[in-house]
Amino acid sequence: MASACFELDLPPSDLSHKAELVTLILPDSTKHSERNAVGLIAVSPEGSLRYWPNVAYESHSIETSVSDIHGEECFMLTNLNQTTCLLGTTTNTLVSITISDNDTMTPVSFRRLRAPQGVLAGFSKRVSSFIFGGAPSAQSSHERTMVRIVGGLPNEDSGESVMVLAGTFIQKWSLSGKSEQVTQT
């Protein structure tokens, strides 16, 4: 069995890098797809991202900055599947990172996840508040601090489910395509 060792340069950072901001992109062995090599994504705490489509070619990488984090510190990167990762910041902002191996102008794209803001958004929270009494409306920064992201959970739809533990609450995100749903406990 042959083995190889690769040394890859992490994106520039003034803060200490951490292993939680690096993830492997493994090939899908069950399907015939364009992705047949191991890739890697590394994000600096400030949001600089470096993506290697194939770790065997360490000189070929794509470098960009994560949009929509507005100076927040990146905390954890979780691989959901062969094309999507989820980045969480210390203040509980979630950004979906999608990679495209096709020859496109944007091989790495970002989409900030937001809780739905429809007519019934927050309805259950308002009913609970009415029945059980109001809770303080402003959460302290400690209550919102990102603790852990767990992805790859079974989902009744065709999308992905992700659990986010942030301070004193757990959110379950159901992601499918360009939409998301969140429940908070």
PAZAPA-4460 file (N, C-alpha, C; in steps of 0.05 Angstrom, whole numbers, plus 32768, in hexadecimal, padded with zeros to 4 digits):
% residues 185
    n_x    n_y    n_z   ca_x   ca_y   ca_z    c_x    c_y    c_z   seq   type   mol
   8011   7FE9   8000   8000   8000   8000   8012   8019   8000     1      M     A
   800E   802A   7FED   801E   8042   7FEA   8011   8058   7FFB     2      A     A
   8022   8068   8007   8019   807F   8016   8028   8098   800E     3      S     A
   801B   80AE   8012   8028   80C7   8009   8024   80DC   8020     4      A     A
   8036   80EF   8021   8034   8104   8034   8035   811E   8025     5      C     A
   8023   8131   802B   8021   814A   801D   8023   8160   8032     6      F     A
   8031   8176   802B   8033   818D   803C   8026   81A4   802E     7      E     A
   8011   81AF   8039   8001   81C4   802D   8003   81DD   803E     8      L     A
   8006   81F4   8031   8008   820E   803F   7FEC   8218   8045     9      D     A
   7FE7   821D   805F   7FCD   8227   8068   7FCA   8244   805F    10      L     A
   7FB1   824E   805D   7FAD   826A   8056   7FB9   827C   806A    11      P     A
   7FC1   8294   8062   7FCE   82A7   8074   7FBC   82AF   808B    12      P     A
   7FC8   82B3   80A3   7FB8   82BA   80BB   7FCA   82C7   80CF    13      S     A
   7FBF   82DB   80DD   7FCC   82E7   80F4   7FC5   82D8   810E    14      D     A
   7FB1   82C7   810D   7FA8   82B7   8124   7FB2   829A   8120    15      L     A
   7FB1   828B   8136   7FB9   826F   8135   7FA6   825E   8124    16      S     A
   7FB0   824E   8113   7FA0   823B   8104   7F97   8225   8117    17      H     A
   7F80   8218   8110   7F77   8202   8120   7F6C   81EC   810D    18      K     A
   7F6E   81D3   8116   7F65   81BC   8107   7F48   81BD   8100    19      A     A
   7F37   81CA   8110   7F1A   81CB   810B   7F13   81DB   80F2    20      E     A
   7F27   81E9   80E7   7F22   81F9   80CF   7F2E   81ED   80B6    21      L     A
   7F33   81D3   80B7   7F3E   81C4   80A0   7F2D   81AB   809C    22      V     A
   7F25   81A5   8083   7F16   818D   807E   7F1E   8181   8063    23      T     A
   7F1D   8167   8062   7F22   8158   804A   7F09   8156   8039    24      L     A
   7F0C   8156   801F   7EF6   8152   800D   7EFD   8137   7FFF    25      I     A
   7EEF   8122   8008   7EF4   8107   7FFE   7EE5   8101   7FE5    26      L     A
   7EF0   80F1   7FD3   7EE2   80E9   7FBA   7ECA   80D8   7FC1    27      P     A
   7EB5   80D9   7FB1   7E9E   80C8   7FB5   7EA2   80AD   7FA7    28      D     A
   7EA7   8099   7FB7   7EAD   807F   7FAC   7E94   8070   7FA2    29      S     A
   7E7D   8079   7FAA   7E64   806B   7FA2   7E59   8074   7F87    30      T     A
   7E62   808B   7F7E   7E58   8096   7F65   7E6F   809D   7F53    31      K     A
   7E6A   809C   7F39   7E7E   80A4   7F26   7E7C   80C2   7F23    32      H     A
   7E8F   80D1   7F2E   7E8E   80EE   7F2D   7EA8   80F9   7F24    33      S     A
   7EA9   8113   7F1F   7EC1   8120   7F17   7ED5   8121   7F2D    34      E     A
   7ECC   8120   7F46   7EDE   8122   7F5D   7EE9   8106   7F62    35      R     A
   7F02   8101   7F5B   7F0F   80E8   7F60   7F29   80EB   7F70    36      N     A
   7F2D   8102   7F7B   7F45   8108   7F8B   7F3D   8114   7FA6    37      A     A
   7F4F   8111   7FB9   7F4A   811D   7FD3   7F51   813B   7FD2    38      V     A
   7F3E   814B   7FDA   7F42   8168   7FDB   7F43   8171   7FF8    39      G     A
   7F49   818B   7FFC   7F4B   8195   8017   7F43   81B3   8017    40      L     A
   7F35   81BB   802C   7F2E   81D7   8030   7F3A   81DF   804B    41      I     A
   7F48   81F5   804C   7F52   8201   8065   7F49   821E   8066    42      A     A
   7F3F   8226   807E   7F36   8241   8082   7F46   824D   8099    43      V     A
   7F4F   8265   8096   7F5C   8273   80AD   7F47   827E   80C0    44      S     A
   7F4E   8284   80D9   7F3A   8290   80EB   7F2E   82AA   80E1    45      P     A
   7F3D   82B8   80D0   7F33   82D2   80C5   7F21   82CE   80AC    46      E     A
   7F20   82B6   80A1   7F0F   82B1   808A   7F1C   82AD   806F    47      G     A
   7F37   82AC   806F   7F45   82A6   8055   7F42   8288   8051    48      S     A
   7F3A   8281   8038   7F36   8265   8032   7F49   825C   801C    49      L     A
   7F54   8244   801F   7F65   8238   800A   7F5A   821C   8005    50      R     A
   7F55   8216   7FEB   7F49   81FD   7FE2   7F5B   81EF   7FCF    51      Y     A
   7F62   81D6   7FD5   7F72   81C5   7FC3   7F5F   81B0   7FB7    52      W     A
   7F59   81B1   7F9D   7F48   819D   7F91   7F54   8181   7F93    53      P     A
   7F6F   8180   7F93   7F7D   8167   7F95   7F96   816C   7FA6    54      N     A
   7F98   815F   7FBD   7FAF   8164   7FCF   7FC9   815A   7FC3    55      V     A
   7FC8   8149   7FAF   7FE1   8140   7FA3   7FEF   8157   7F93    56      A     A
   7FE0   816B   7F8C   7FEC   8183   7F7E   7FEB   819B   7F91    57      Y     A
   7FFD   819B   7FA4   7FFC   81B0   7FB9   8000   81CC   7FAE    58      E     A
   800C   81CF   7F97   8011   81E9   7F8B   7FF7   81F4   7F7E    59      S     A
   7FE4   81E3   7F79   7FCB   81EB   7F6C   7FB5   81EF   7F82    60      H     A
   7FB1   8207   7F8A   7F9C   820D   7F9D   7F8D   8226   7F95    61      S     A
   7F75   8229   7FA0   7F64   8240   7F9B   7F62   824F   7FB5    62      I     A
   7F67   8269   7FB5   7F66   8279   7FCD   7F51   828F   7FCA    63      E     A
   7F41   8292   7FDF   7F2C   82A6   7FDF   7F26   82AE   7FFC    64      T     A
   7F14   82C1   8000   7F0B   82C8   801B   7EEE   82C1   801E    65      S     A
   7EE7   82B7   8035   7ECC   82B0   803B   7EBB   82CA   803D    66      V     A
   7EA7   82CC   802D   7E96   82E4   802E   7E81   82E0   8043    67      S     A
   7E74   82F5   804B   7E5E   82F5   805E   7E65   82EF   807B    68      D     A
   7E7E   82F0   8083   7E84   82EC   809F   7E8A   8307   80AE    69      I     A
   7E8F   831C   809F   7E92   8337   80A9   7EA4   8339   80C1    70      H     A
   7EBC   832E   80BF   7ED0   8331   80D4   7ECD   831E   80EB    71      G     A
   7EBA   830C   80EA   7EB7   82F8   80FF   7ECD   82E3   80FE    72      E     A
   7ED3   82D7   8114   7EE8   82C2   8115   7EDD   82A7   810E    73      E     A
   7EE9   829A   80FA   7EE1   827F   80F3   7EE7   826B   8109    74      C     A
   7ED5   8258   810D   7ED8   8246   8124   7EDA   8229   811B    75      F     A
   7EC9   8220   8109   7EC8   8203   8102   7EBF   8200   80E5    76      M     A
   7ECB   81ED   80D7   7EC4   81E6   80BC   7EBC   81C8   80BC    77      L     A
   7EA4   81C2   80B1   7E9A   81A7   80B1   7E93   819F   8094    78      T     A
   7E9D   8188   808C   7E98   817E   8071   7E7D   8170   8071    79      N     A
   7E6B   8178   805F   7E50   816C   805E   7E4F   8156   8048    80      L     A
   7E5C   815B   8031   7E5D   8148   801C   7E74   814F   8009    81      N     A
   7E76   8144   7FF1   7E8C   8148   7FDF   7E8E   8164   7FD3    82      Q     A
   7E79   8174   7FD6   7E79   818F   7FCB   7E71   81A5   7FDE    83      T     A
   7E6A   819F   7FF7   7E60   81B3   8009   7E6C   81B0   8025    84      T     A
   7E75   81C6   8030   7E7E   81C8   804C   7E6F   81DE   805A    85      C     A
   7E6F   81DD   8074   7E62   81F1   8084   7E76   81FE   8097    86      L     A
   7E78   8218   8096   7E8B   8227   80A6   7E7B   8236   80BC    87      L     A
   7E83   8234   80D5   7E77   8242   80EB   7E8B   8255   80F7    88      G     A
   7E80   826C   80FF   7E92   8280   810D   7E8D   827E   812B    89      T     A
   7E9E   828B   813A   7E9B   828A   8157   7E81   8297   8161    90      T     A
   7E75   82A8   8151   7E5C   82B5   8158   7E44   82A8   814A    91      T     A
   7E47   8290   8141   7E31   8280   8137   7E27   8288   811B    92      N     A
   7E37   8294   810B   7E30   8299   80EF   7E37   827F   80E0    93      T     A
   7E25   8276   80CE   7E2A   825E   80BE   7E2C   8266   80A1    94      L     A
   7E41   825C   8093   7E44   8261   8077   7E48   8246   8069    95      V     A
   7E38   8241   8054   7E3B   822A   8044   7E50   822F   802F    96      S     A
   7E63   821D   802C   7E79   821F   8018   7E74   8209   8004    97      I     A
   7E71   8211   7FEB   7E6C   81FD   7FD5   7E84   81FE   7FC2    98      T     A
   7E8E   81E7   7FBC   7EA4   81E5   7FA9   7E9A   81D9   7F8F    99      I     A
   7EA5   81E3   7F79   7E9D   81D9   7F5F   7EB7   81D0   7F50   100      S     A
   7EB8   81B8   7F47   7ECF   81AE   7F39   7ECD   81B4   7F1B   101      D     A
   7EB6   81BD   7F12   7EB3   81C4   7EF6   7EC3   81DD   7EF0   102      N     A
   7ECA   81E2   7ED7   7ED9   81F9   7ED0   7EC7   8212   7ED0   103      D     A
   7EC2   821C   7EE8   7EB1   8233   7EEB   7EC1   824B   7EF5   104      T     A
   7EB6   8262   7EF3   7EC4   827B   7EFC   7EC6   827B   7F1B   105      M     A
   7EB3   826E   7F29   7EB4   826E   7F46   7EB4   8251   7F50   106      T     A
   7ECD   8247   7F53   7ECE   822B   7F5D   7EC6   8228   7F7B   107      P     A
   7EC7   823E   7F8A   7EBE   823E   7FA6   7EAA   8254   7FAA   108      V     A
   7E92   824D   7FB4   7E7E   8261   7FB8   7E74   825F   7FD5   109      S     A
   7E68   8275   7FDF   7E60   8277   7FFB   7E43   8280   7FFC   110      F     A
   7E35   8276   8011   7E19   827F   8016   7E15   827E   8034   111      R     A
   7E0F   8296   803F   7E0A   8298   805B   7DEE   828C   8061   112      R     A
   7DED   827B   8075   7DD4   826E   807D   7DC5   8281   8090   113      L     A
   7DAC   8285   808A   7D9B   8296   809B   7D81   8287   80A2   114      R     A
   7D78   828B   80BA   7D5E   827F   80C2   7D48   828C   80B1   115      A     A
   7D34   827C   80A9   7D1E   8287   8099   7D11   829E   80A7   116      P     A
   7D08   82B2   8098   7CFC   82CA   80A3   7CE0   82CE   8098   117      Q     A
   7CD1   82B8   8095   7CB6   82BA   808B   7CA2   82C4   80A0   118      G     A
   7C89   82C3   8099   7C73   82CD   80AA   7C73   82BD   80C5   119      V     A
   7C78   82A3   80C4   7C76   8293   80DC   7C91   828F   80E9   120      L     A
   7CA6   829C   80E0   7CC1   8299   80EC   7CC0   82A2   8109   121      A     A
   7CC9   8291   811B   7CC9   8298   8137   7CAE   8295   8145   122      G     A
   7C9A   828A   8137   7C7F   8287   8142   7C7F   8276   815B   123      F     A
   7C8C   825E   8159   7C8C   824C   8170   7C9A   8259   8188   124      S     A
   7CAF   8268   8183   7CBD   8276   8199   7CAB   828A   81A7   125      K     A
   7C9B   8299   8196   7C89   82AD   81A2   7C72   829F   81B2   126      R     A
   7C68   8288   81A8   7C53   827A   81B7   7C5E   826F   81D1   127      V     A
   7C76   8263   81D1   7C83   825A   81E9   7C88   8270   81FC   128      S     A
   7C90   8287   81F2   7C95   829E   8203   7C7A   82A7   8210   129      S     A
   7C65   82A6   8201   7C4B   82AF   820B   7C41   829C   8221   130      F     A
   7C45   8281   821D   7C3C   826D   8231   7C4E   826C   8249   131      I     A
   7C68   826B   8245   7C7B   8267   825B   7C89   8280   8265   132      F     A
   7C82   8296   825A   7C8F   82AF   8262   7CA6   82B6   8250   133      G     A
   7CAC   82D0   8250   7CC0   82DA   823E   7CDC   82D3   8248   134      G     A
   7CEE   82D0   8236   7D0A   82CC   823C   7D19   82E5   8233   135      A     A
   7D30   82EA   823E   7D3F   8301   8235   7D43   8301   8217   136      P     A
   7D3E   8317   820A   7D3F   8317   81ED   7D5B   8318   81E2   137      S     A
   7D6D   8324   81EF   7D89   8326   81E5   7D99   830F   81F1   138      A     A
   7DA6   8300   81E0   7DB7   82EB   81EA   7DD3   82F6   81EF   139      Q     A
   7DDF   82ED   8204   7DFB   82F6   8209   7E0D   82E8   81F5   140      S     A
   7E25   82F3   81F1   7E37   82E8   81DE   7E3F   82CC   81E6   141      S     A
   7E3F   82C5   8200   7E45   82AA   8208   7E30   8296   81FF   142      H     A
   7E17   829F   81FF   7E01   828D   81F7   7E01   8287   81D9   143      E     A
   7E0E   8299   81C9   7E0F   8295   81AC   7E29   8289   81A2   144      R     A
   7E3C   8284   81B4   7E56   827B   81AC   7E55   825F   819F   145      T     A
   7E60   825C   8188   7E61   8242   8179   7E70   822E   818A   146      M     A
   7E65   8216   818C   7E73   8200   819B   7E7A   81E9   8188   147      V     A
   7E66   81E1   8177   7E6B   81C9   8166   7E57   81C9   814F   148      R     A
   7E60   81BF   8138   7E4F   81BA   8121   7E52   819C   811A   149      I     A
   7E3B   818F   8117   7E3B   8173   810F   7E2A   8170   80F6   150      V     A
   7E36   8166   80E0   7E28   8163   80C7   7E25   8146   80BF   151      G     A
   7E18   8142   80A8   7E14   8128   809D   7DFF   8118   80AB   152      G     A
   7DEC   8125   80B8   7DD7   8117   80C6   7DC0   810F   80B3   153      L     A
   7DB2   80FA   80B9   7D9C   80F2   80A7   7D87   8108   80A5   154      P     A
   7D7C   810C   808D   7D68   8121   8088   7D51   8114   8079   155      N     A
   7D39   811B   8080   7D22   8110   8072   7D20   811A   8055   156      E     A
   7D2B   8131   804F   7D2C   813B   8034   7D45   8131   8026   157      D     A
   7D4A   813B   800F   7D62   8132   8000   7D7B   8143   8007   158      S     A
   7D78   8155   801A   7D8E   8167   8021   7D9F   815C   8038   159      G     A
   7DAD   816E   8045   7DBE   8167   805C   7DB2   8173   8075   160      E     A
   7DB7   8166   808C   7DB0   8170   80A6   7DC9   8175   80B6   161      S     A
   7DC9   818C   80C4   7DE0   8194   80D4   7DD6   819D   80EF   162      V     A
   7DE4   8194   8104   7DDD   819D   811F   7DF3   81B1   8128   163      M     A
   7DEB   81C7   8134   7DFD   81DC   813D   7DF9   81E0   815A   164      V     A
   7E0D   81DC   816B   7E0C   81E2   8187   7E1A   81FD   818B   165      L     A
   7E0A   8210   8195   7E15   822B   8198   7E0C   8236   81B4   166      A     A
   7E1F   8237   81C6   7E19   8241   81E1   7E04   8230   81EE   167      G     A
   7DEC   823B   81F3   7DD8   822C   8202   7DC1   8222   81F0   168      T     A
   7DC5   8220   81D6   7DB0   8215   81C5   7DBB   8203   81AF   169      F     A
   7DA9   81F2   81A4   7DB0   81E1   818E   7D9E   81E8   8177   170      I     A
   7DAA   81EB   815F   7D9A   81F0   8147   7D9D   81D8   8135   171      Q     A
   7D87   81D0   8128   7D88   81BC   8113   7D82   81CA   80F9   172      K     A
   7D96   81C9   80E7   7D92   81D6   80CC   7D8D   81BF   80B8   173      W     A
   7D79   81C3   80A7   7D74   81B1   8091   7D7A   81C0   8078   174      S     A
   7D8F   81B7   8069   7D98   81C5   8052   7D91   81B5   8039   175      L     A
   7D85   81C3   8026   7D80   81B6   800C   7D82   81CB   7FF6   176      S     A
   7D95   81C8   7FE5   7D99   81DB   7FCF   7D9F   81F6   7FD9   177      G     A
   7D8E   8209   7FD1   7D92   8226   7FD9   7D81   822E   7FF0   178      K     A
   7D74   821B   7FFE   7D63   8223   8015   7D6C   8214   802E   179      S     A
   7D63   821F   8045   7D69   8213   805E   7D52   8217   8071   180      E     A
   7D50   8205   8084   7D3C   8207   8099   7D4B   8202   80B3   181      Q     A
   7D42   8210   80C8   7D50   820D   80E2   7D3B   820A   80F8   182      V     A
   7D41   81F7   810A   7D31   81F5   8123   7D45   81F8   813A   183      T     A
   7D3C   8205   814F   7D4D   820A   8165   7D41   81FE   817E   184      Q     A
   7D52   81F1   818F   7D49   81E6   81A8   7D59   81F1   81BF   185      T     A
***
